Amino acid sequence: MNKLSTRPVAALAAMVVLVVAACGTNSGNGGNGNNGGSPGSSGAPVEGSQAPAVSVDPNALKGNLTVWAMGNEGTKLGVLADAFMSAYPNVKVSVTPVDWGQAVTKLQTAIGGKQTPDVSQMGTDMMGQFAQTGALEAVPANFDKSQYFESAWNTGIVNGTTYGVPWYVETRALYWRKDIGQKAGITQAPGNWDDLMAAAKAMKDKGGAKNGIGLGTKNWQELMPFVWSNGGDIMDSSGKFTFDSPQFTEALTYYKSFFEQGLAPRNVPEGFDITPAFVSGTHPMFFSGPWHISLLDDAGGSGFKDKYEVSPMPGKTQAPGTSFIGGSNWVVFKDSPNKDAAWAFVQFVSKPEIQAQWYSTVSDLPAVKAGWDQAALKDDPRVDVFRKQLDTTKAQPAIPTWSEISTAINDEMEKVTTGNESPEDATKALQQKATSIGTGG
């Protein structure tokens, strides 16, 4: 599951408790524990077939519906379940909260024993693994993919079939201290790689910050935006890994330069929380999702929100660059005895007004574009930065072996950022490891 799991402004603090931070990363840089994608979500256009439409008539559907949801979403989902039962009075919904750390094992056991729920939340980085089991239903034609962010919709497509419907999303942007920047002569947000490097140097050398930027020493979710913004990728359209491409190597070289020049600390303690470091000014820039807005406002106290800004991901030459997209999907299982009601539930929670209600409940960002038209998401211009960034996002491929591949990326990153391995050697080693691991397809 993505160490973000998924993640994010009133109830953000509660969500962050659920974040499982990758070792060597800033624990505050996680979102929901479930981010991910499909081959198409990594960039190229993707087409996923859908099943015929099903009936979602409130008067015709009845019976029981079992729903599994993870982490904070699982504890809060009763709000939406109650709303659904009011609209579908003949359907009874039972919600089972599942710990993110146990989600994969619990789902595997349920599938093996043919005791699956009707519908379940699923981390987007889990889609390839579970679609491969043959246990998931294809998404019916009731769902119009144009209503969702494209990169989010693509996370549910595995081997040409759409198995997941996006529930909520998250992406990353740049948090930077305006006050420290002004002291250092930086008056506007870094828009490209040169700007970001210059800002990091100025904030440390002239702004008085201990570091120029906070970066994870082994956090593939922070590295990949630089790769994508440089025209690189994880796989090409034929399914071949492309870690040893010039674009990937150049991006890793740029990432390494922050550590080489002493602008980002090589020693990042496990569980390190970027929030107090940003508030104190020791780490005046970092990348994270929208959940950090309330954390920083609370930790910084009165007036702190005026000292920092949220800006789009810097691109290689101009902003916005391509950022990472995460979040969660809904899936329905083939063993469900009540599939029509299950899809009716998924369609219900995709309504723009319900998406906005869910944001107000746990601050998960809507995967449905129209959900952003609600007032609650328009009030804070900092949140709007993430809405705009969502139009330029990618995710990792939905392959069953992604957990192993991502571990390999993090391992090579750590050798580069904290050791003496060259980016060229790291990308060659990574290409060999990934090819050996394979896609599991």
TORKOL-4160 file (C-alpha; in steps of 0.2 Angstrom, whole numbers, padded with zeros to 4 digits, m for minus):
441
<pt num="1" X="0000" Y="0000" Z="0000"/>
<pt num="2" X="0006" Y="0017" Z="m0003"/>
<pt num="3" X="0014" Y="0025" Z="0012"/>
<pt num="4" X="0002" Y="0039" Z="0010"/>
<pt num="5" X="m0014" Y="0030" Z="0012"/>
<pt num="6" X="m0021" Y="0038" Z="0007"/>
<pt num="7" X="m0022" Y="0055" Z="0015"/>
<pt num="8" X="m0027" Y="0073" Z="0019"/>
<pt num="9" X="m0040" Y="0099" Z="0031"/>
<pt num="10" X="m0052" Y="0098" Z="0046"/>
<pt num="11" X="m0050" Y="0080" Z="0050"/>
<pt num="12" X="m0033" Y="0079" Z="0042"/>
<pt num="13" X="m0024" Y="0077" Z="0059"/>
<pt num="14" X="m0034" Y="0061" Z="0062"/>
<pt num="15" X="m0029" Y="0055" Z="0045"/>
<pt num="16" X="m0011" Y="0058" Z="0047"/>
<pt num="17" X="m0011" Y="0046" Z="0062"/>
<pt num="18" X="m0014" Y="0033" Z="0049"/>
<pt num="19" X="0000" Y="0037" Z="0038"/>
<pt num="20" X="0013" Y="0023" Z="0037"/>
<pt num="21" X="0029" Y="0033" Z="0032"/>
<pt num="22" X="0042" Y="0024" Z="0021"/>
<pt num="23" X="0059" Y="0022" Z="0030"/>
<pt num="24" X="0070" Y="0037" Z="0026"/>
<pt num="25" X="0056" Y="0048" Z="0021"/>
<pt num="26" X="0048" Y="0063" Z="0030"/>
<pt num="27" X="0033" Y="0055" Z="0039"/>
<pt num="28" X="0023" Y="0070" Z="0036"/>
<pt num="29" X="0025" Y="0068" Z="0017"/>
<pt num="30" X="0014" Y="0053" Z="0016"/>
<pt num="31" X="m0004" Y="0053" Z="0013"/>
<pt num="32" X="m0015" Y="0038" Z="0012"/>
<pt num="33" X="m0008" Y="0022" Z="0013"/>
<pt num="34" X="m0013" Y="0017" Z="m0004"/>
<pt num="35" X="m0007" Y="0026" Z="m0019"/>
<pt num="36" X="m0004" Y="0019" Z="m0036"/>
<pt num="37" X="m0009" Y="0017" Z="m0054"/>
<pt num="38" X="m0009" Y="0006" Z="m0069"/>
<pt num="39" X="0002" Y="0006" Z="m0084"/>
<pt num="40" X="m0008" Y="0019" Z="m0092"/>
<pt num="41" X="m0008" Y="0030" Z="m0076"/>
<pt num="42" X="0010" Y="0031" Z="m0079"/>
<pt num="43" X="0008" Y="0042" Z="m0094"/>
<pt num="44" X="0001" Y="0034" Z="m0110"/>
<pt num="45" X="m0017" Y="0035" Z="m0114"/>
<pt num="46" X="m0026" Y="0019" Z="m0108"/>
<pt num="47" X="m0042" Y="0011" Z="m0113"/>
<pt num="48" X="m0051" Y="0000" Z="m0101"/>
<pt num="49" X="m0066" Y="m0011" Z="m0106"/>
<pt num="50" X="m0082" Y="m0010" Z="m0095"/>
<pt num="51" X="m0096" Y="m0023" Z="m0091"/>
<pt num="52" X="m0114" Y="m0019" Z="m0097"/>
<pt num="53" X="m0123" Y="m0007" Z="m0086"/>
<pt num="54" X="m0133" Y="m0014" Z="m0071"/>
<pt num="55" X="m0149" Y="m0008" Z="m0062"/>
<pt num="56" X="m0147" Y="0005" Z="m0048"/>
<pt num="57" X="m0165" Y="0008" Z="m0046"/>
<pt num="58" X="m0168" Y="0012" Z="m0027"/>
<pt num="59" X="m0185" Y="0004" Z="m0028"/>
<pt num="60" X="m0179" Y="m0013" Z="m0035"/>
<pt num="61" X="m0163" Y="m0016" Z="m0025"/>
<pt num="62" X="m0164" Y="m0024" Z="m0008"/>
<pt num="63" X="m0154" Y="m0036" Z="0004"/>
<pt num="64" X="m0138" Y="m0034" Z="0013"/>
<pt num="65" X="m0122" Y="m0026" Z="0008"/>
<pt num="66" X="m0105" Y="m0029" Z="0016"/>
<pt num="67" X="m0092" Y="m0015" Z="0014"/>
<pt num="68" X="m0074" Y="m0015" Z="0019"/>
<pt num="69" X="m0065" Y="0001" Z="0021"/>
<pt num="70" X="m0047" Y="0004" Z="0028"/>
<pt num="71" X="m0040" Y="0016" Z="0041"/>
<pt num="72" X="m0048" Y="0032" Z="0045"/>
<pt num="73" X="m0060" Y="0029" Z="0030"/>
<pt num="74" X="m0066" Y="0013" Z="0038"/>
<pt num="75" X="m0070" Y="0022" Z="0055"/>
<pt num="76" X="m0079" Y="0036" Z="0047"/>
<pt num="77" X="m0088" Y="0027" Z="0032"/>
<pt num="78" X="m0104" Y="0025" Z="0042"/>
<pt num="79" X="m0109" Y="0043" Z="0038"/>
<pt num="80" X="m0110" Y="0038" Z="0019"/>
<pt num="81" X="m0118" Y="0021" Z="0023"/>
<pt num="82" X="m0132" Y="0030" Z="0032"/>
<pt num="83" X="m0135" Y="0042" Z="0018"/>
<pt num="84" X="m0135" Y="0028" Z="0006"/>
<pt num="85" X="m0148" Y="0018" Z="0016"/>
<pt num="86" X="m0159" Y="0033" Z="0017"/>
<pt num="87" X="m0159" Y="0034" Z="m0002"/>
<pt num="88" X="m0160" Y="0015" Z="m0004"/>
<pt num="89" X="m0171" Y="0010" Z="0011"/>
<pt num="90" X="m0172" Y="m0009" Z="0006"/>
<pt num="91" X="m0153" Y="m0011" Z="0007"/>
<pt num="92" X="m0144" Y="m0013" Z="0023"/>
<pt num="93" X="m0126" Y="m0009" Z="0023"/>
<pt num="94" X="m0114" Y="m0016" Z="0036"/>
<pt num="95" X="m0096" Y="m0007" Z="0036"/>
<pt num="96" X="m0081" Y="m0017" Z="0042"/>
<pt num="97" X="m0066" Y="m0006" Z="0046"/>
<pt num="98" X="m0049" Y="m0014" Z="0041"/>
<pt num="99" X="m0032" Y="m0009" Z="0047"/>
<pt num="100" X="m0021" Y="m0004" Z="0032"/>
<pt num="101" X="m0007" Y="m0015" Z="0039"/>
<pt num="102" X="m0019" Y="m0030" Z="0038"/>
<pt num="103" X="m0028" Y="m0026" Z="0022"/>
<pt num="104" X="m0018" Y="m0036" Z="0009"/>
<pt num="105" X="m0018" Y="m0052" Z="0020"/>
<pt num="106" X="m0037" Y="m0050" Z="0025"/>
<pt num="107" X="m0042" Y="m0048" Z="0007"/>
<pt num="108" X="m0031" Y="m0063" Z="0001"/>
<pt num="109" X="m0039" Y="m0074" Z="0015"/>
<pt num="110" X="m0057" Y="m0068" Z="0010"/>
<pt num="111" X="m0054" Y="m0072" Z="m0008"/>
<pt num="112" X="m0046" Y="m0089" Z="m0004"/>
<pt num="113" X="m0061" Y="m0094" Z="0007"/>
<pt num="114" X="m0074" Y="m0086" Z="m0005"/>
<pt num="115" X="m0079" Y="m0075" Z="0010"/>
<pt num="116" X="m0076" Y="m0058" Z="0002"/>
<pt num="117" X="m0086" Y="m0043" Z="0006"/>
<pt num="118" X="m0098" Y="m0036" Z="m0008"/>
<pt num="119" X="m0088" Y="m0020" Z="m0010"/>
<pt num="120" X="m0071" Y="m0014" Z="m0004"/>
<pt num="121" X="m0060" Y="0001" Z="m0003"/>
<pt num="122" X="m0043" Y="m0004" Z="m0011"/>
<pt num="123" X="m0027" Y="0006" Z="m0012"/>
<pt num="124" X="m0023" Y="0010" Z="m0030"/>
<pt num="125" X="m0006" Y="0001" Z="m0028"/>
<pt num="126" X="m0015" Y="m0015" Z="m0024"/>
<pt num="127" X="m0025" Y="m0015" Z="m0040"/>
<pt num="128" X="m0013" Y="m0026" Z="m0051"/>
<pt num="129" X="m0011" Y="m0038" Z="m0037"/>
<pt num="130" X="m0029" Y="m0041" Z="m0034"/>
<pt num="131" X="m0036" Y="m0040" Z="m0052"/>
<pt num="132" X="m0024" Y="m0054" Z="m0056"/>
<pt num="133" X="m0033" Y="m0066" Z="m0044"/>
<pt num="134" X="m0048" Y="m0065" Z="m0055"/>
<pt num="135" X="m0059" Y="m0060" Z="m0040"/>
<pt num="136" X="m0064" Y="m0043" Z="m0046"/>
<pt num="137" X="m0079" Y="m0038" Z="m0056"/>
<pt num="138" X="m0077" Y="m0027" Z="m0071"/>
<pt num="139" X="m0084" Y="m0009" Z="m0068"/>
<pt num="140" X="m0101" Y="m0008" Z="m0077"/>
<pt num="141" X="m0105" Y="0005" Z="m0090"/>
<pt num="142" X="m0115" Y="0015" Z="m0077"/>
<pt num="143" X="m0099" Y="0024" Z="m0074"/>
<pt num="144" X="m0093" Y="0038" Z="m0086"/>
<pt num="145" X="m0074" Y="0039" Z="m0085"/>
<pt num="146" X="m0074" Y="0057" Z="m0091"/>
<pt num="147" X="m0082" Y="0062" Z="m0074"/>
<pt num="148" X="m0066" Y="0057" Z="m0065"/>
<pt num="149" X="m0048" Y="0064" Z="m0066"/>
<pt num="150" X="m0040" Y="0054" Z="m0080"/>
<pt num="151" X="m0025" Y="0048" Z="m0070"/>
<pt num="152" X="m0036" Y="0043" Z="m0056"/>
<pt num="153" X="m0047" Y="0033" Z="m0067"/>
<pt num="154" X="m0033" Y="0024" Z="m0075"/>
<pt num="155" X="m0027" Y="0017" Z="m0059"/>
<pt num="156" X="m0042" Y="0005" Z="m0060"/>
<pt num="157" X="m0037" Y="m0002" Z="m0077"/>
<pt num="158" X="m0027" Y="m0018" Z="m0077"/>
<pt num="159" X="m0023" Y="m0027" Z="m0093"/>
<pt num="160" X="m0036" Y="m0018" Z="m0103"/>
<pt num="161" X="m0051" Y="m0020" Z="m0091"/>
<pt num="162" X="m0057" Y="m0007" Z="m0078"/>
<pt num="163" X="m0059" Y="m0015" Z="m0061"/>
<pt num="164" X="m0059" Y="0000" Z="m0049"/>
<pt num="165" X="m0069" Y="0016" Z="m0048"/>
<pt num="166" X="m0059" Y="0031" Z="m0040"/>
<pt num="167" X="m0066" Y="0036" Z="m0023"/>
<pt num="168" X="m0054" Y="0050" Z="m0018"/>
<pt num="169" X="m0037" Y="0056" Z="m0023"/>
<pt num="170" X="m0022" Y="0065" Z="m0017"/>
<pt num="171" X="m0007" Y="0073" Z="m0025"/>
<pt num="172" X="0009" Y="0083" Z="m0020"/>
<pt num="173" X="0014" Y="0101" Z="m0022"/>
<pt num="174" X="0028" Y="0112" Z="m0015"/>
<pt num="175" X="0027" Y="0119" Z="0002"/>
<pt num="176" X="0039" Y="0134" Z="0005"/>
<pt num="177" X="0042" Y="0147" Z="0018"/>
<pt num="178" X="0039" Y="0164" Z="0010"/>
<pt num="179" X="0046" Y="0174" Z="0024"/>
<pt num="180" X="0063" Y="0164" Z="0024"/>
<pt num="181" X="0062" Y="0166" Z="0005"/>
<pt num="182" X="0060" Y="0185" Z="0005"/>
<pt num="183" X="0075" Y="0186" Z="0017"/>
<pt num="184" X="0085" Y="0176" Z="0005"/>
<pt num="185" X="0079" Y="0186" Z="m0010"/>
<pt num="186" X="0066" Y="0173" Z="m0016"/>
<pt num="187" X="0050" Y="0183" Z="m0020"/>
<pt num="188" X="0041" Y="0169" Z="m0030"/>
<pt num="189" X="0038" Y="0151" Z="m0030"/>
<pt num="190" X="0051" Y="0140" Z="m0039"/>
<pt num="191" X="0044" Y="0135" Z="m0056"/>
<pt num="192" X="0058" Y="0124" Z="m0063"/>
<pt num="193" X="0073" Y="0114" Z="m0058"/>
<pt num="194" X="0085" Y="0128" Z="m0058"/>
<pt num="195" X="0073" Y="0139" Z="m0048"/>
<pt num="196" X="0071" Y="0125" Z="m0035"/>
<pt num="197" X="0090" Y="0123" Z="m0033"/>
<pt num="198" X="0093" Y="0142" Z="m0032"/>
<pt num="199" X="0079" Y="0144" Z="m0019"/>
<pt num="200" X="0086" Y="0129" Z="m0009"/>
<pt num="201" X="0104" Y="0137" Z="m0009"/>
<pt num="202" X="0097" Y="0155" Z="m0005"/>
<pt num="203" X="0086" Y="0149" Z="0009"/>
<pt num="204" X="0101" Y="0140" Z="0017"/>
<pt num="205" X="0115" Y="0153" Z="0013"/>
<pt num="206" X="0105" Y="0169" Z="0015"/>
<pt num="207" X="0089" Y="0164" Z="0024"/>
<pt num="208" X="0097" Y="0156" Z="0039"/>
<pt num="209" X="0089" Y="0139" Z="0037"/>
<pt num="210" X="0099" Y="0124" Z="0042"/>
<pt num="211" X="0094" Y="0115" Z="0026"/>
<pt num="212" X="0087" Y="0121" Z="0009"/>
<pt num="213" X="0074" Y="0108" Z="0007"/>
<pt num="214" X="0067" Y="0092" Z="0015"/>
<pt num="215" X="0068" Y="0077" Z="0004"/>
<pt num="216" X="0067" Y="0058" Z="0007"/>
<pt num="217" X="0082" Y="0048" Z="0005"/>
<pt num="218" X="0072" Y="0033" Z="m0001"/>
<pt num="219" X="0055" Y="0039" Z="m0006"/>
<pt num="220" X="0051" Y="0034" Z="m0024"/>
<pt num="221" X="0035" Y="0045" Z="m0023"/>
<pt num="222" X="0046" Y="0061" Z="m0022"/>
<pt num="223" X="0058" Y="0055" Z="m0035"/>
<pt num="224" X="0046" Y="0050" Z="m0049"/>
<pt num="225" X="0039" Y="0068" Z="m0051"/>
<pt num="226" X="0056" Y="0073" Z="m0057"/>
<pt num="227" X="0057" Y="0058" Z="m0068"/>
<pt num="228" X="0040" Y="0061" Z="m0076"/>
<pt num="229" X="0044" Y="0080" Z="m0078"/>
<pt num="230" X="0059" Y="0075" Z="m0087"/>
<pt num="231" X="0050" Y="0064" Z="m0100"/>
<pt num="232" X="0055" Y="0048" Z="m0091"/>
<pt num="233" X="0044" Y="0034" Z="m0084"/>
<pt num="234" X="0044" Y="0017" Z="m0076"/>
<pt num="235" X="0038" Y="0007" Z="m0091"/>
<pt num="236" X="0036" Y="0011" Z="m0109"/>
<pt num="237" X="0020" Y="0007" Z="m0119"/>
<pt num="238" X="0026" Y="m0011" Z="m0123"/>
<pt num="239" X="0028" Y="m0015" Z="m0104"/>
<pt num="240" X="0047" Y="m0014" Z="m0103"/>
<pt num="241" X="0055" Y="m0006" Z="m0088"/>
<pt num="242" X="0064" Y="0010" Z="m0092"/>
<pt num="243" X="0074" Y="0014" Z="m0077"/>
<pt num="244" X="0090" Y="0015" Z="m0086"/>
<pt num="245" X="0084" Y="0028" Z="m0098"/>
<pt num="246" X="0094" Y="0045" Z="m0099"/>
<pt num="247" X="0079" Y="0054" Z="m0093"/>
<pt num="248" X="0078" Y="0043" Z="m0077"/>
<pt num="249" X="0096" Y="0045" Z="m0074"/>
<pt num="250" X="0096" Y="0063" Z="m0076"/>
<pt num="251" X="0082" Y="0065" Z="m0064"/>
<pt num="252" X="0091" Y="0055" Z="m0051"/>
<pt num="253" X="0106" Y="0065" Z="m0054"/>
<pt num="254" X="0097" Y="0081" Z="m0051"/>
<pt num="255" X="0089" Y="0073" Z="m0035"/>
<pt num="256" X="0106" Y="0068" Z="m0029"/>
<pt num="257" X="0113" Y="0085" Z="m0031"/>
<pt num="258" X="0103" Y="0092" Z="m0016"/>
<pt num="259" X="0111" Y="0079" Z="m0005"/>
<pt num="260" X="0128" Y="0082" Z="m0012"/>
<pt num="261" X="0128" Y="0100" Z="m0010"/>
<pt num="262" X="0122" Y="0099" Z="0008"/>
<pt num="263" X="0105" Y="0106" Z="0004"/>
<pt num="264" X="0095" Y="0091" Z="0010"/>
<pt num="265" X="0100" Y="0081" Z="0025"/>
<pt num="266" X="0107" Y="0063" Z="0021"/>
<pt num="267" X="0102" Y="0057" Z="0038"/>
<pt num="268" X="0083" Y="0057" Z="0039"/>
<pt num="269" X="0078" Y="0048" Z="0055"/>
<pt num="270" X="0065" Y="0034" Z="0054"/>
<pt num="271" X="0048" Y="0042" Z="0057"/>
<pt num="272" X="0055" Y="0060" Z="0055"/>
<pt num="273" X="0040" Y="0072" Z="0055"/>
<pt num="274" X="0043" Y="0087" Z="0043"/>
<pt num="275" X="0029" Y="0098" Z="0051"/>
<pt num="276" X="0039" Y="0105" Z="0066"/>
<pt num="277" X="0054" Y="0106" Z="0055"/>
<pt num="278" X="0045" Y="0117" Z="0043"/>
<pt num="279" X="0037" Y="0127" Z="0056"/>
<pt num="280" X="0054" Y="0130" Z="0065"/>
<pt num="281" X="0062" Y="0135" Z="0048"/>
<pt num="282" X="0075" Y="0121" Z="0048"/>
<pt num="283" X="0067" Y="0114" Z="0032"/>
<pt num="284" X="0060" Y="0128" Z="0023"/>
<pt num="285" X="0053" Y="0118" Z="0008"/>
<pt num="286" X="0046" Y="0101" Z="0006"/>
<pt num="287" X="0034" Y="0091" Z="m0005"/>
<pt num="288" X="0017" Y="0085" Z="0002"/>
<pt num="289" X="m0001" Y="0083" Z="0000"/>
<pt num="290" X="m0016" Y="0094" Z="0006"/>
<pt num="291" X="m0017" Y="0086" Z="0022"/>
<pt num="292" X="m0002" Y="0096" Z="0028"/>
<pt num="293" X="m0012" Y="0112" Z="0027"/>
<pt num="294" X="m0021" Y="0110" Z="0043"/>
<pt num="295" X="m0006" Y="0102" Z="0051"/>
<pt num="296" X="0005" Y="0117" Z="0048"/>
<pt num="297" X="m0008" Y="0129" Z="0052"/>
<pt num="298" X="m0011" Y="0121" Z="0069"/>
<pt num="299" X="0007" Y="0118" Z="0073"/>
<pt num="300" X="0012" Y="0136" Z="0068"/>
<pt num="301" X="m0002" Y="0145" Z="0077"/>
<pt num="302" X="m0009" Y="0161" Z="0073"/>
<pt num="303" X="m0003" Y="0170" Z="0058"/>
<pt num="304" X="0008" Y="0156" Z="0052"/>
<pt num="305" X="m0002" Y="0153" Z="0037"/>
<pt num="306" X="0004" Y="0169" Z="0030"/>
<pt num="307" X="0022" Y="0164" Z="0031"/>
<pt num="308" X="0021" Y="0150" Z="0019"/>
<pt num="309" X="0014" Y="0146" Z="0002"/>
<pt num="310" X="0008" Y="0130" Z="m0008"/>
<pt num="311" X="0014" Y="0130" Z="m0026"/>
<pt num="312" X="0013" Y="0118" Z="m0040"/>
<pt num="313" X="0026" Y="0105" Z="m0043"/>
<pt num="314" X="0041" Y="0113" Z="m0052"/>
<pt num="315" X="0044" Y="0106" Z="m0069"/>
<pt num="316" X="0061" Y="0104" Z="m0078"/>
<pt num="317" X="0058" Y="0120" Z="m0087"/>
<pt num="318" X="0042" Y="0127" Z="m0081"/>
<pt num="319" X="0028" Y="0124" Z="m0069"/>
<pt num="320" X="0018" Y="0114" Z="m0066"/>
<pt num="321" X="0028" Y="0098" Z="m0067"/>
<pt num="322" X="0020" Y="0081" Z="m0066"/>
<pt num="323" X="0016" Y="0076" Z="m0049"/>
<pt num="324" X="0012" Y="0059" Z="m0041"/>
<pt num="325" X="m0007" Y="0054" Z="m0039"/>
<pt num="326" X="m0013" Y="0043" Z="m0025"/>
<pt num="327" X="m0029" Y="0039" Z="m0017"/>
<pt num="328" X="m0041" Y="0024" Z="m0016"/>
<pt num="329" X="m0053" Y="0015" Z="m0027"/>
<pt num="330" X="m0069" Y="0005" Z="m0025"/>
<pt num="331" X="m0070" Y="m0013" Z="m0031"/>
<pt num="332" X="m0084" Y="m0026" Z="m0031"/>
<pt num="333" X="m0080" Y="m0044" Z="m0029"/>
<pt num="334" X="m0087" Y="m0058" Z="m0041"/>
<pt num="335" X="m0092" Y="m0068" Z="m0026"/>
<pt num="336" X="m0104" Y="m0054" Z="m0020"/>
<pt num="337" X="m0122" Y="m0060" Z="m0020"/>
<pt num="338" X="m0128" Y="m0043" Z="m0022"/>
<pt num="339" X="m0118" Y="m0035" Z="m0036"/>
<pt num="340" X="m0131" Y="m0022" Z="m0042"/>
<pt num="341" X="m0133" Y="m0015" Z="m0024"/>
<pt num="342" X="m0114" Y="m0015" Z="m0023"/>
<pt num="343" X="m0112" Y="m0005" Z="m0039"/>
<pt num="344" X="m0126" Y="0007" Z="m0033"/>
<pt num="345" X="m0117" Y="0010" Z="m0017"/>
<pt num="346" X="m0101" Y="0015" Z="m0027"/>
<pt num="347" X="m0111" Y="0026" Z="m0039"/>
<pt num="348" X="m0119" Y="0034" Z="m0024"/>
<pt num="349" X="m0103" Y="0039" Z="m0016"/>
<pt num="350" X="m0097" Y="0046" Z="m0033"/>
<pt num="351" X="m0110" Y="0059" Z="m0033"/>
<pt num="352" X="m0102" Y="0076" Z="m0032"/>
<pt num="353" X="m0112" Y="0082" Z="m0017"/>
<pt num="354" X="m0107" Y="0065" Z="m0008"/>
<pt num="355" X="m0089" Y="0068" Z="m0013"/>
<pt num="356" X="m0090" Y="0085" Z="m0005"/>
<pt num="357" X="m0098" Y="0078" Z="0010"/>
<pt num="358" X="m0084" Y="0065" Z="0012"/>
<pt num="359" X="m0071" Y="0079" Z="0010"/>
<pt num="360" X="m0080" Y="0088" Z="0025"/>
<pt num="361" X="m0079" Y="0072" Z="0035"/>
<pt num="362" X="m0061" Y="0067" Z="0033"/>
<pt num="363" X="m0054" Y="0079" Z="0020"/>
<pt num="364" X="m0051" Y="0066" Z="0006"/>
<pt num="365" X="m0051" Y="0076" Z="m0010"/>
<pt num="366" X="m0064" Y="0071" Z="m0023"/>
<pt num="367" X="m0059" Y="0060" Z="m0037"/>
<pt num="368" X="m0075" Y="0066" Z="m0047"/>
<pt num="369" X="m0071" Y="0083" Z="m0055"/>
<pt num="370" X="m0088" Y="0090" Z="m0051"/>
<pt num="371" X="m0085" Y="0087" Z="m0033"/>
<pt num="372" X="m0073" Y="0102" Z="m0033"/>
<pt num="373" X="m0087" Y="0114" Z="m0037"/>
<pt num="374" X="m0093" Y="0113" Z="m0019"/>
<pt num="375" X="m0090" Y="0128" Z="m0008"/>
<pt num="376" X="m0080" Y="0118" Z="0005"/>
<pt num="377" X="m0066" Y="0115" Z="m0008"/>
<pt num="378" X="m0066" Y="0133" Z="m0015"/>
<pt num="379" X="m0064" Y="0143" Z="0001"/>
<pt num="380" X="m0045" Y="0140" Z="0003"/>
<pt num="381" X="m0034" Y="0145" Z="m0012"/>
<pt num="382" X="m0021" Y="0133" Z="m0005"/>
<pt num="383" X="m0032" Y="0118" Z="m0008"/>
<pt num="384" X="m0036" Y="0124" Z="m0026"/>
<pt num="385" X="m0017" Y="0122" Z="m0030"/>
<pt num="386" X="m0020" Y="0103" Z="m0028"/>
<pt num="387" X="m0035" Y="0104" Z="m0039"/>
<pt num="388" X="m0025" Y="0112" Z="m0053"/>
<pt num="389" X="m0011" Y="0100" Z="m0050"/>
<pt num="390" X="m0022" Y="0085" Z="m0052"/>
<pt num="391" X="m0023" Y="0089" Z="m0070"/>
<pt num="392" X="m0005" Y="0085" Z="m0072"/>
<pt num="393" X="m0002" Y="0069" Z="m0063"/>
<pt num="394" X="0004" Y="0051" Z="m0065"/>
<pt num="395" X="0005" Y="0035" Z="m0055"/>
<pt num="396" X="0015" Y="0019" Z="m0054"/>
<pt num="397" X="0009" Y="0004" Z="m0065"/>
<pt num="398" X="m0004" Y="m0007" Z="m0059"/>
<pt num="399" X="0007" Y="m0023" Z="m0059"/>
<pt num="400" X="0006" Y="m0037" Z="m0046"/>
<pt num="401" X="0025" Y="m0035" Z="m0042"/>
<pt num="402" X="0024" Y="m0016" Z="m0038"/>
<pt num="403" X="0028" Y="m0019" Z="m0020"/>
<pt num="404" X="0044" Y="m0027" Z="m0025"/>
<pt num="405" X="0048" Y="m0014" Z="m0038"/>
<pt num="406" X="0045" Y="0000" Z="m0027"/>
<pt num="407" X="0056" Y="m0007" Z="m0013"/>
<pt num="408" X="0070" Y="m0009" Z="m0026"/>
<pt num="409" X="0068" Y="0009" Z="m0031"/>
<pt num="410" X="0070" Y="0015" Z="m0013"/>
<pt num="411" X="0085" Y="0004" Z="m0010"/>
<pt num="412" X="0094" Y="0011" Z="m0025"/>
<pt num="413" X="0089" Y="0029" Z="m0020"/>
<pt num="414" X="0096" Y="0026" Z="m0003"/>
<pt num="415" X="0113" Y="0021" Z="m0010"/>
<pt num="416" X="0113" Y="0036" Z="m0021"/>
<pt num="417" X="0107" Y="0049" Z="m0008"/>
<pt num="418" X="0116" Y="0043" Z="0007"/>
<pt num="419" X="0131" Y="0033" Z="0000"/>
<pt num="420" X="0143" Y="0034" Z="m0015"/>
<pt num="421" X="0133" Y="0025" Z="m0029"/>
<pt num="422" X="0132" Y="0035" Z="m0045"/>
<pt num="423" X="0115" Y="0038" Z="m0053"/>
<pt num="424" X="0121" Y="0029" Z="m0068"/>
<pt num="425" X="0126" Y="0013" Z="m0058"/>
<pt num="426" X="0109" Y="0014" Z="m0048"/>
<pt num="427" X="0098" Y="0015" Z="m0064"/>
<pt num="428" X="0107" Y="0001" Z="m0072"/>
<pt num="429" X="0106" Y="m0010" Z="m0056"/>
<pt num="430" X="0087" Y="m0005" Z="m0054"/>
<pt num="431" X="0084" Y="m0010" Z="m0072"/>
<pt num="432" X="0092" Y="m0027" Z="m0069"/>
<pt num="433" X="0082" Y="m0029" Z="m0053"/>
<pt num="434" X="0066" Y="m0024" Z="m0061"/>
<pt num="435" X="0068" Y="m0035" Z="m0076"/>
<pt num="436" X="0072" Y="m0050" Z="m0064"/>
<pt num="437" X="0057" Y="m0047" Z="m0054"/>
<pt num="438" X="0046" Y="m0045" Z="m0069"/>
<pt num="439" X="0028" Y="m0038" Z="m0069"/>
<pt num="440" X="0019" Y="m0054" Z="m0063"/>
<pt num="441" X="0007" Y="m0053" Z="m0077"/>
